[in-house]
Amino acid sequence: MLEKTFHLKENGTNVKTELMAGFTTFMTMAYILAVNPNILSSTGMDSTAILIATCLASCFGTLCMAFMANYPFALAPGMGLNAFFAYTVCQNMGYSWQVALAAVFIEGLIFIILSLTNVREAIFNAIPSTLKKGVSAGIGLFVAFIGLQDGKLIANSDSTFVTYVDFRANWHQAGSFALLALIGLMIVSILYIKGITGAVLIGIIATWILGMIFQACGIYVPDPKNGFYSAFPSGVLTDFSRFGNTFGQCFKGFSTMNDKGVFNFIVVVFSFLFVDIFDTIGTLVGCSEKAGFLDQNGKLPHIKGALLADACATSVGAVFGTSTTTTFVESASGVGAGGRTGLTSVTTGLMFLVAMFFSPIFTAIPGFATSPALVFVGFLMLSSILKIDFNDYREAIPAYMAVIAMPMFYSISEGISIGIISYVVINTICNCFMKEKKKVTVLMYILAVLFVLKYIFIPR
């Protein structure tokens, strides 16, 4: 049954590897169960209802990915998109959260249409092969940067923006937290070097247990006000009676969506749409390149199913009561653990369903346990940079721009935009003065212009 559905042998994998990969992806994504309610509740939404909506949207989207495309990618409400929802649309622009959900719902419908009409597939295929490799490596750095943040290994600096943690200044919180993250990274690295199956997942669990020991011994002392939470679960079961506070509320937003003008609402819809499109494409490019899914022409088979799964999850997630649901870059952790088929996604999706009932347990997974996985997966994805021909400057420089832009701008879509703009500008000018011509497609010109217009008109 599983072989017939997911073609495990054809993809060089087995049930055990796929299950381990699915668990690994979930463990690295589980932070969204705590973070998403925290961000969206600032709009006045019920935090428990958001948590349930997050689990349902993630489960639905990830299962769609499994059965529509047979890829090991997981979906959840996207970071950045939820912040745009809460802080820009609701707080800065003054829209109610119901209207913001209506905008997400409409964006998902547009997304579905674009997926069915091959527009998004054409965009994916238009990106040059070298730039795709740069995107994959850039995502690796981006994921590693997120991991370093989650593990408190880097801290804010007024003079240099970021710096390393001062272990002595706050030993019982930041210091011990960062030490646990470093120990976890060593555990994952050594297990992976030794060829242990499920090295990343084992590393997460081992670090979590070690953190509990640190806390029990008084080495690590939780301080929730400053973001240092207990390694022990605070409860067991979820209160489902509050789900009605967000379910279906997007439809109530349609009655007031024109209060601030049709044009402003359209801008909101297309802001969600633009970021979602290129975050998804970037994640698919990066993870697919690393997993070896791209064909010799740099195209992704079954991409329409993957894009359609993402689009459907966005609209359904809005009905449940959460911001844009998108393909998660943490899917790379499952790919790094050997995941190659939709069985990995099924495992991750079902874990979100289980987490919905026992959310206090899963939200207790601390950052010091998951950050090593993200940092290590960043290393695995960075290897794509070795496939770039750095002697071909016209190809390599745009790829380089994409690589550095993703972690520096803290956005996959911004990395793609900088890479595409650089590619179009460099090669257009070089074509005018050099004998060797490089083809720049019409679609690439259109994308470059759209990205420039985005920086001018779309609010951050």
NORFEN-V762702 format. One record per pair of residues at least 4 apart in sequence whose C-alpha atoms are under 7 Angstrom apart, sorted by the first residue. I is the first residue (numbers start at 1). GAP is how many residues later the second one is. Records with the same first field share a line. If there is no record, write none. Layout:
I = GAP / GAP
This chain:
1 = 4
2 = 4
3 = 4 / 5
6 = 64 / 335 / 336 / 337
7 = 4
8 = 4 / 5 / 6 / 333
9 = 4 / 5
11 = 329
13 = 4 / 327
14 = 4
15 = 4
16 = 4
17 = 4 / 321 / 322
18 = 4 / 320 / 321 / 325 / 326
19 = 4 / 325 / 328
20 = 4 / 178
21 = 4 / 313 / 314 / 316 / 317 / 318 / 323
22 = 4 / 312 / 322 / 323 / 325 / 326
23 = 4 / 324 / 325
24 = 4 / 176 / 177 / 309 / 310
25 = 4 / 305 / 306 / 308 / 309 / 323
26 = 4 / 322 / 325
27 = 343
28 = 302 / 342
29 = 301
30 = 332 / 333
31 = 4 / 332
32 = 4
33 = 4 / 18 / 21 / 330
34 = 4 / 329
35 = 4
36 = 4
37 = 4 / 10 / 13 / 14
38 = 4 / 9
39 = 43 / 44 / 47
40 = 5 / 42 / 46
41 = 4 / 5 / 6
42 = 44
43 = 43 / 47 / 54
46 = 4 / 199
47 = 4
48 = 4 / 194
49 = 4 / 193 / 194 / 196 / 197
50 = 4 / 271 / 272
51 = 4
52 = 4 / 191 / 304
53 = 4 / 264 / 267 / 268 / 269
54 = 4 / 22 / 23 / 268
55 = 4 / 297 / 298 / 301
56 = 4 / 297
57 = 4 / 19 / 256 / 259 / 260 / 268
58 = 4 / 17 / 18 / 291 / 294
59 = 4 / 290 / 291 / 293 / 294
60 = 4 / 253
61 = 4 / 14 / 248 / 249 / 252
62 = 4 / 11 / 12 / 13 / 283 / 284 / 287
63 = 4 / 282 / 283 / 286
64 = 4 / 245
65 = 4 / 5 / 6 / 8 / 241 / 244
66 = 4 / 5 / 6 / 276 / 277 / 279 / 280
67 = 275
68 = 237 / 238 / 241
69 = 233 / 236 / 237
70 = 271 / 272
71 = 269 / 270 / 271
72 = 263 / 267 / 268 / 269 / 270 / 271 / 272 / 273
73 = 254 / 258 / 272
74 = 253 / 254 / 257 / 271 / 274
75 = 250 / 251 / 252 / 253
76 = 249 / 250 / 251 / 252
77 = 5 / 245 / 246 / 247 / 248 / 249
78 = 4 / 246 / 247 / 248 / 250
79 = 4
80 = 4
81 = 4 / 242 / 243
82 = 4 / 241
83 = 4
84 = 4 / 5
85 = 4 / 5 / 15 / 238
86 = 4 / 5
87 = 4 / 5
88 = 4 / 5 / 372
89 = 4 / 5 / 6 / 11
90 = 4 / 5 / 6 / 7
95 = 4 / 5
96 = 4
97 = 4
98 = 4 / 151 / 152 / 154 / 155
99 = 4 / 151 / 154 / 155 / 157 / 158
100 = 4
101 = 4 / 149 / 217 / 220 / 222
102 = 4 / 148 / 149 / 151 / 152
103 = 4 / 165 / 166
104 = 4 / 165 / 168 / 210 / 211 / 214 / 219 / 220
105 = 4 / 209 / 210 / 213
106 = 4
107 = 4 / 162 / 165 / 166
108 = 4 / 203 / 204 / 206 / 207
109 = 4 / 206
110 = 4
111 = 4 / 200
112 = 4 / 196 / 199 / 200
113 = 4
114 = 4 / 5 / 6
115 = 4 / 5 / 189 / 192 / 193
118 = 4
119 = 4
120 = 4
121 = 4 / 182 / 183
122 = 4
123 = 4
124 = 157
125 = 174
126 = 317 / 318
127 = 4 / 5
128 = 4
129 = 4 / 169
130 = 4 / 258 / 265 / 269
131 = 4 / 267 / 268
132 = 4 / 153
133 = 4 / 251 / 252 / 255
134 = 4 / 251 / 265 / 266 / 268 / 269
135 = 4 / 147 / 151 / 267 / 268 / 281
136 = 4 / 149 / 150 / 151 / 153 / 245 / 248
137 = 4 / 244 / 245 / 246 / 247 / 248 / 266
138 = 4 / 264 / 265 / 266 / 268
139 = 4 / 147 / 267 / 273
140 = 4 / 237 / 238 / 239 / 241 / 242
141 = 4 / 237 / 241 / 266
142 = 4 / 264 / 265 / 268
143 = 4 / 231 / 232 / 235
144 = 4 / 230 / 231 / 234
145 = 4 / 262
146 = 4
147 = 4 / 224 / 225 / 227 / 228
148 = 4 / 5 / 6 / 223 / 227
149 = 4 / 5
150 = 217 / 218 / 221
151 = 26 / 27 / 30 / 216 / 217 / 220
152 = 13 / 22 / 25 / 26
153 = 11 / 12 / 25
154 = 8 / 9 / 10 / 11
155 = 7 / 8 / 9 / 10
156 = 5 / 6 / 7
157 = 4 / 5 / 6
166 = 9
167 = 4 / 7 / 8
168 = 7
170 = 4 / 5
171 = 4 / 5
172 = 4 / 47 / 48 / 49
173 = 4 / 47 / 48 / 49 / 55
174 = 4
175 = 4
176 = 4 / 43 / 44
177 = 4 / 43 / 191
178 = 4 / 190
179 = 4
180 = 4 / 27 / 31 / 188
181 = 4 / 187 / 188 / 190 / 191
182 = 4
183 = 4
184 = 4 / 19 / 20 / 23 / 185 / 188
185 = 4 / 187 / 191
186 = 4
187 = 4 / 16
188 = 4 / 11 / 12 / 15
189 = 4
190 = 4
191 = 4 / 5 / 8
192 = 4 / 7
198 = 4 / 139
199 = 4
200 = 4 / 137 / 173
201 = 4
202 = 4
203 = 4
204 = 4 / 165 / 166 / 169
205 = 4
206 = 4
207 = 4 / 162
208 = 4 / 161
209 = 4
210 = 4
211 = 4 / 20
212 = 4 / 19 / 20
213 = 4
214 = 4 / 5 / 6
215 = 4 / 5 / 6
222 = 6 / 7 / 8
223 = 4 / 5 / 6
224 = 4 / 5
231 = 133 / 134 / 135
232 = 132
233 = 127 / 128 / 131
234 = 126
235 = 125 / 126
236 = 122 / 124 / 125
237 = 120 / 121 / 122 / 123
238 = 118 / 119 / 120 / 121
243 = 4
246 = 74 / 75
247 = 72 / 73 / 74
248 = 71 / 72
249 = 4 / 70 / 72
250 = 68 / 69
253 = 4
257 = 8
258 = 4 / 7
260 = 4
261 = 4
262 = 4
263 = 4
264 = 4
265 = 4
266 = 4
267 = 4 / 191
268 = 4
269 = 4
270 = 4
271 = 4 / 187
272 = 4
273 = 4
274 = 4
275 = 4 / 138
276 = 4 / 50
277 = 4
278 = 4 / 135
279 = 4 / 133 / 134
280 = 4 / 46 / 47
281 = 4
282 = 4 / 130 / 131 / 134
283 = 4 / 44 / 45 / 46
284 = 4
285 = 4
286 = 4
287 = 4 / 45
288 = 4 / 5 / 6
289 = 4 / 5
290 = 91 / 94
291 = 44
293 = 7
294 = 4 / 5 / 6
295 = 4 / 5
302 = 4
303 = 4
304 = 4
305 = 4
306 = 4
307 = 4
308 = 4
309 = 4
310 = 4 / 16 / 17
311 = 4
312 = 4
313 = 4 / 12
314 = 4 / 10 / 11 / 12
315 = 4
316 = 4
317 = 4 / 5 / 6 / 7 / 8
318 = 4 / 5
331 = 4
332 = 4 / 45
333 = 4 / 40 / 41 / 44
334 = 4 / 5
335 = 4 / 5
336 = 41 / 44
339 = 5
342 = 4
343 = 4
344 = 4
345 = 4
346 = 4
347 = 4
348 = 4
349 = 4
350 = 4
351 = 4
352 = 4
354 = 4
355 = 4 / 7
358 = 4
359 = 4
360 = 4
365 = 4
366 = 4
367 = 4
370 = 4
371 = 4
372 = 4
373 = 4
374 = 4
375 = 4
376 = 4
377 = 4
378 = 4
379 = 4
388 = 8
389 = 7
390 = 6
392 = 4
393 = 4
394 = 32 / 33
395 = 4
396 = 4
397 = 4
398 = 4 / 21 / 24 / 25
399 = 4 / 20
400 = 4
401 = 4 / 17 / 18
402 = 4 / 13 / 14 / 16 / 17
403 = 12
404 = 4
405 = 4 / 9 / 10
406 = 4 / 5 / 6 / 8 / 9
407 = 4
409 = 5
411 = 4
412 = 4
413 = 4
414 = 4
415 = 4
416 = 4
417 = 4 / 34
418 = 4
419 = 4
420 = 4 / 28
421 = 4 / 27
422 = 4
423 = 4
424 = 4 / 16 / 20 / 21
425 = 4
426 = 4
427 = 4 / 11
428 = 4
429 = 4
430 = 4
431 = 5 / 6 / 7
440 = 4
441 = 4
442 = 4
443 = 4
444 = 4
445 = 4
446 = 4
447 = 4
448 = 4
449 = 4
450 = 4
451 = 4
452 = 4
453 = 4
454 = 4
